[in-house]
Amino acid sequence: MNLFQLRHEPGLRLLVGVAAALSLTIGMTACGTYEPTRPREPGTTVIISGNRGNMPRPVLSASEDAREVVYEAVRSADMVYIVGVSADPALTASRKYGDEECNSEAACKNDWEAQTARIEEALSATPPAAEEADLVAAVNFAAAQLEHVDGPKNLVIIDNGMSTSGPLDYTNPETFAQNAADHAVNIARNNGLTGLDDVEGVMIGVNNVFAPQERLTLTRQSHVKEFWEAFLLELGATISVHELTLTEDLGPVDGLPEVSVIPPDGPAGPESSTPTATPEQTPSPVVLTAAQLRFVPNEARFRDPGHAREVLQDVAETLMGGAHSAVLTGTTALEDQSGLSQQRAEAVEEVLVALGVDAAKLTTEGVGIAFPCYQDPGEVGTASWDELTAAKNRLVVVRYNDAPMDCDELRD
């Protein structure tokens, strides 16, 4: 039967039509759009970018946690906003990402990676709208973008936290004289700020500086970190705050507005934690938090071993300069972490020995939560959990000459 005969046989014409339709459908499927698997429903992600002269350049690649939040936002086709920090915070970019067509999982992944890279470039592409830095106002600006949207809400803050204007002005020495957590709660409650309920995310770069700003002393660094932990918590957000995650040899872009220098309260670098004492006196205990030592969370490994040596230098000099011995007592926030507390005490011991301390002068112990100054942070994973209280229990205490643990001295 030839083609002319096929065209004039009704039954055969139907078969030919069905076959042609199937062929067209298969061809469209093979060449059409691939629908990728999304990690979650679309939502909104706001990135606060501290693109200014007193801190290193804001980059996502400095933190796996921050980059993962943004990468997931792209994969989920979130609306992404970038807020620039200055005395007058402003929206510097906004766009829905991750909804472009792609024809395979590999192609989609390449697109997502490229879009995440473009977001990182955008963080330092627009200069701040004004001089100085009001990070409280920037957080409030971000909260306004998140207040009435549907779906997941995420906030990434890339900033050193060293605000120089607005309700939090660290150029004023009186700011450091106040209790960090109490000051944070007062600012959050008394400035008509928008809440951050149901918002999750990460803050990176806290206490990172760039010339002419000098590194703050440890006491002032702790104040900055504790303020932002308490402030974000008071606003209702679940934000993990990480210190010194930015690369300090990657300076800010040229031509940024000026930012006032914050007094470091003495020479740059860690402050002396050990009171001066004559050889006959027993020095007061030195209380070192896990954050000050920069332990990796839930590990006995230092994120920055060089920084740990700087922090412990004064302790080493005290032990090498007299007949003192020391008990290194590790403590934790959770009952099942006594092993971790012992390992952290031993990690501090290793640094002190490397600094020249005679190992015979050192004794380590890990007591977990079994120490008289323990403060109950509540039940982990529930609404009763208080991360600020938990952080106060993650310590390595240096007790000279086996002196008893005095809770009043530890809290001071």
C-alpha positions in Angstrom: 0.0 0.0 0.0 1.5 3.4 -1.0 1.2 6.7 0.8 -1.7 7.8 -1.4 -3.7 4.7 -0.4 -2.9 5.4 3.3 -4.4 8.8 3.0 -7.7 7.4 1.7 -8.2 4.6 4.3 -10.1 6.1 7.3 -8.8 3.5 9.8 -5.3 3.8 8.7 -5.5 7.6 8.8 -6.5 7.4 12.5 -3.4 5.2 13.3 -1.1 7.5 11.4 -2.5 10.5 13.3 -2.1 8.9 16.7 1.5 7.9 15.9 2.3 11.4 14.8 0.8 12.9 18.0 2.8 10.5 20.1 6.0 11.3 18.2 5.4 15.0 18.7 4.8 14.5 22.5 7.9 12.5 22.9 9.9 15.0 21.0 8.6 17.9 23.2 9.4 16.0 26.4 12.9 15.3 25.3 13.6 18.9 24.4 11.4 20.6 27.0 12.0 22.1 30.5 13.3 19.9 33.3 11.5 20.4 36.6 14.2 20.3 39.4 13.6 19.0 42.9 13.3 21.9 45.3 14.6 21.6 48.9 11.5 23.5 50.2 8.7 25.8 49.1 9.6 29.3 47.8 10.1 31.9 50.5 12.0 35.1 51.2 15.7 35.6 52.1 17.2 38.9 53.1 21.0 39.5 53.2 22.3 42.4 55.2 25.7 43.4 53.7 28.2 45.3 55.8 30.0 46.8 52.8 32.0 49.5 54.6 35.5 50.6 55.4 36.0 49.2 59.0 35.6 45.6 58.1 36.7 43.1 55.4 34.7 42.7 52.2 31.4 40.8 52.8 31.6 37.4 51.1 29.4 34.3 51.4 32.3 32.0 50.8 33.7 32.9 54.2 31.1 30.7 55.9 29.6 27.4 54.8 26.6 28.1 56.9 25.9 31.5 55.2 26.5 30.2 51.7 24.3 27.2 52.3 21.4 29.5 53.4 21.7 31.5 50.2 22.3 28.5 48.0 19.1 26.9 49.3 17.3 30.2 48.7 18.3 30.1 45.1 17.4 26.4 44.7 14.0 27.1 46.3 13.3 30.1 44.0 13.2 32.6 46.9 12.7 36.3 46.6 16.1 37.7 47.6 16.7 41.2 49.0 20.1 42.8 49.8 20.2 45.6 52.4 23.2 47.8 52.7 24.4 49.0 56.1 25.0 52.7 56.8 23.6 55.4 58.9 20.7 55.3 56.4 20.2 51.6 55.4 18.9 51.0 52.0 17.8 48.2 49.6 20.6 47.7 47.1 19.2 44.7 45.1 16.2 42.5 44.9 15.3 39.7 42.6 13.6 36.3 42.5 16.3 33.7 41.9 16.3 30.1 40.8 13.2 30.1 38.7 14.9 30.1 35.3 14.3 27.1 33.0 16.9 24.3 32.8 16.9 21.0 31.0 18.7 18.7 33.5 19.8 18.4 37.1 23.4 19.2 36.2 22.3 22.3 34.2 20.1 23.4 37.0 23.0 23.0 39.5 25.3 25.0 37.3 22.7 27.8 37.1 22.2 27.8 40.9 25.9 28.0 41.5 26.2 30.9 39.0 23.3 32.8 40.6 24.8 32.3 44.1 28.1 33.7 42.8 26.2 36.7 41.4 24.6 37.4 44.7 28.0 37.3 46.4 29.3 39.9 43.9 26.3 42.1 44.5 27.1 42.3 48.2 29.9 44.7 47.6 28.8 46.2 44.3 26.8 49.1 45.7 28.4 51.6 48.1 26.5 52.5 51.3 24.0 55.3 51.1 25.7 57.3 53.9 28.6 57.4 56.2 28.7 55.4 59.5 26.9 52.2 60.3 23.5 51.7 62.0 23.1 47.9 62.0 20.1 48.1 64.3 18.3 50.1 61.6 19.5 47.7 58.9 18.0 44.7 60.8 14.7 46.7 61.2 14.8 47.4 57.4 15.2 43.7 56.7 12.4 42.8 59.2 10.1 45.0 57.2 10.8 43.0 54.0 10.0 39.8 55.9 7.0 40.8 58.0 4.1 40.1 55.7 5.4 37.5 53.3 4.4 33.8 53.0 6.6 30.8 53.1 10.0 30.3 54.8 11.8 33.5 56.0 15.6 33.6 56.2 18.1 36.3 57.2 21.8 36.4 56.6 23.8 39.1 58.2 27.4 39.7 57.0 28.7 42.4 59.3 31.2 42.9 62.2 28.4 44.1 64.5 30.4 47.2 65.3 27.7 49.8 64.8 28.8 53.5 64.9 25.4 55.3 64.9 21.8 55.0 65.9 20.7 53.4 69.2 23.9 51.2 69.3 26.9 53.4 69.0 30.2 51.7 69.9 32.2 54.9 69.4 30.6 55.9 72.8 32.6 54.2 75.6 29.4 54.2 77.7 28.0 51.5 75.4 30.6 49.0 76.5 30.0 49.9 80.1 26.4 48.5 79.9 25.5 44.9 80.2 25.4 43.6 76.6 22.3 41.5 77.0 20.3 44.1 79.0 21.2 46.8 76.5 20.1 44.6 73.6 16.7 43.9 75.2 16.2 47.6 75.9 17.0 48.6 72.3 14.8 45.9 70.9 11.8 46.8 73.1 12.1 50.6 73.1 12.7 51.7 69.5 9.5 50.5 67.8 11.3 47.8 65.9 9.7 45.2 63.7 9.9 41.6 65.1 11.6 38.7 63.4 9.2 35.9 64.4 9.7 32.6 62.5 12.9 34.0 60.9 16.0 31.7 60.7 19.5 32.3 59.5 23.1 33.2 60.4 25.2 36.2 61.3 28.9 36.0 60.3 31.9 38.3 60.5 31.3 39.6 64.0 34.4 41.4 65.3 36.2 41.2 62.0 38.0 44.5 61.4 40.0 46.3 58.7 42.4 49.2 59.1 42.2 51.8 60.4 39.9 50.0 62.9 42.0 48.0 65.4 40.9 44.7 66.8 38.9 45.1 70.0 40.0 43.6 73.3 38.5 40.3 74.2 36.1 41.9 76.7 34.8 44.3 74.1 34.6 41.5 71.5 32.5 39.5 73.9 30.2 42.5 74.4 29.6 42.8 70.7 28.8 39.2 70.2 26.6 38.9 73.3 24.7 42.0 72.2 23.8 40.6 68.8 22.9 37.2 70.2 20.5 38.8 72.7 19.1 41.4 70.3 18.2 38.9 67.6 16.8 36.5 70.1 14.6 39.3 71.6 13.2 40.1 68.2 12.1 36.5 67.9 14.7 35.2 65.3 16.6 32.0 65.4 20.0 33.3 64.3 23.4 31.6 64.9 26.1 34.3 65.5 29.7 33.5 64.4 32.8 35.5 65.1 35.8 36.3 62.9 34.7 34.3 59.9 35.7 36.8 57.2 39.2 36.9 55.6 40.9 40.0 57.0 43.4 40.3 54.1 40.4 40.8 51.7 39.9 44.5 52.2 36.8 46.5 51.4 36.3 47.9 47.9 37.7 51.4 47.2 35.7 54.6 47.6 33.4 53.7 50.5 32.1 56.4 52.9 34.0 56.9 56.1 33.2 55.0 59.3 34.3 56.3 62.7 37.0 54.3 64.6 35.8 52.5 67.7 38.3 52.7 70.6 39.8 49.2 71.1 40.2 49.8 74.9 44.0 49.4 74.7 46.4 47.7 72.3 44.9 45.7 69.5 44.5 42.0 70.1 43.4 40.0 73.0 43.4 41.7 76.4 45.1 40.4 79.5 42.8 38.1 81.4 45.2 37.4 84.2 45.5 40.0 87.1 49.0 41.0 88.1 50.2 39.2 91.2 53.4 38.9 93.2 54.9 35.4 93.4 53.5 34.9 96.9 49.9 35.7 95.7 47.6 33.3 94.0 46.3 35.0 90.9 42.5 35.1 90.4 41.1 32.4 88.1 41.0 33.0 84.4 37.6 32.2 82.8 37.8 31.4 79.1 34.6 30.9 77.2 34.4 28.5 74.2 33.7 31.6 72.0 36.8 33.4 73.2 38.9 30.3 72.5 37.1 29.8 69.2 36.4 26.1 69.7 34.5 24.5 66.8 30.9 23.9 68.2 30.7 20.5 70.0 34.4 19.8 69.3 37.7 20.3 71.1 39.3 21.7 68.0 40.2 25.4 67.6 38.9 27.2 64.5 42.0 29.5 64.8 44.9 27.9 66.7 46.9 31.1 66.4 44.2 33.1 68.1 44.0 30.5 70.9 47.8 31.0 71.5 47.3 34.7 71.7 44.4 34.3 74.2 46.5 32.0 76.4 49.8 33.9 76.2 49.1 35.8 79.5 48.3 32.5 81.3 51.5 31.0 80.0 53.6 34.0 81.2 52.1 33.8 84.7 52.9 30.1 85.0 56.4 30.5 83.6 57.1 33.6 85.7 56.5 32.0 89.1 56.0 28.9 91.1 52.3 28.7 90.3 50.6 25.6 89.1 47.2 25.4 87.4 44.1 23.2 87.2 42.4 23.5 83.8 38.7 22.7 84.4 36.5 22.1 81.3 32.8 22.6 81.6 29.8 22.3 79.3 26.2 23.2 78.9 24.8 19.6 78.4 24.9 16.7 80.8 26.3 14.1 78.3 29.3 16.2 77.3 31.7 15.5 80.2 34.1 13.9 77.6 34.0 17.0 75.5 34.8 19.2 78.6 37.9 17.0 79.3 39.1 17.2 75.7 38.8 21.0 75.7 40.8 21.2 78.9 43.4 19.0 77.3 43.4 21.2 74.2 44.2 24.3 76.3 46.9 22.3 78.1 48.6 21.5 74.8 48.7 25.1 73.8 50.2 26.2 77.1 52.9 23.5 76.8 53.6 24.7 73.3 54.0 28.2 74.7 56.7 26.9 77.1 54.8 26.0 80.2 56.2 23.0 82.1 53.6 20.2 81.7 54.2 19.2 85.3 52.5 22.4 86.4 49.3 21.6 84.7 46.4 19.3 85.6 43.2 18.9 83.5 39.7 17.8 84.5 36.5 17.7 82.6 33.4 18.1 84.8 30.6 18.6 82.3 27.8 20.4 84.1 29.0 19.2 87.5 30.4 22.5 88.7 29.0 24.9 91.3 28.5 27.8 88.9 26.4 25.9 86.4 23.3 27.8 85.1 20.4 25.7 83.8 19.7 26.8 80.1 16.5 24.7 79.9 15.8 21.7 77.7 17.6 21.6 74.4 15.4 21.6 71.3 12.4 23.2 73.2 11.1 26.7 73.7 12.7 26.7 77.2 16.2 26.5 75.8 18.3 29.7 76.4 21.4 29.7 74.2 22.9 32.7 76.0 22.7 30.9 79.3 24.1 27.7 77.7 27.1 29.7 76.3 28.0 30.8 79.9 28.5 27.1 80.8 30.9 26.3 78.0 34.2 27.2 79.7 37.8 26.3 80.4 38.6 27.8 83.9 42.3 28.2 84.8 42.5 27.8 88.6 45.9 28.7 89.9 47.4 26.6 92.8 44.3 24.4 92.9 42.2 27.3 94.3 38.5 26.5 94.8 36.1 27.6 92.1 34.5 30.9 93.2 31.3 31.6 91.3 31.4 35.3 92.2 34.8 35.7 90.6 33.8 33.6 87.6 30.8 35.9 87.0 32.9 39.0 87.4 
